[in-house]
Amino acid sequence: MRTDSINHWDIVAENYSEENDRGRNFHSQIYLAAVNELLGNVKGKRVLDAGCGDGFFR
């Protein structure tokens, strides 16, 4: 059962990342807009994205 669970979540994670890159999910539609509003302009600054999933803010 453990191997099945690992395989399942590997597939889910891959699909999640692909959907993020295509702009088709919660992160790209709502979360990103809210984060950008809260952070403001970060151009030229260093921002640490630590422990926040698949690196969506790379």
C-alpha positions, 0 to 999 in steps of 0.5 A: 500500500505504501508504494501505491500511495507514493505513486499516486502522490507523484502523479498528483504532484506532477499534474499540480505543477503542470496546472500551475504552469498553465495558469489553470488553478487556485494558485495562478488565478487567486493566490498569486494575485493576493500575494502580489498585492501584499508584497508589492513590487519586489523587482530587484529584491531577493525573496525567499520562497521556503517550503511553499510547495513546488516552487511556484514563485520561482 
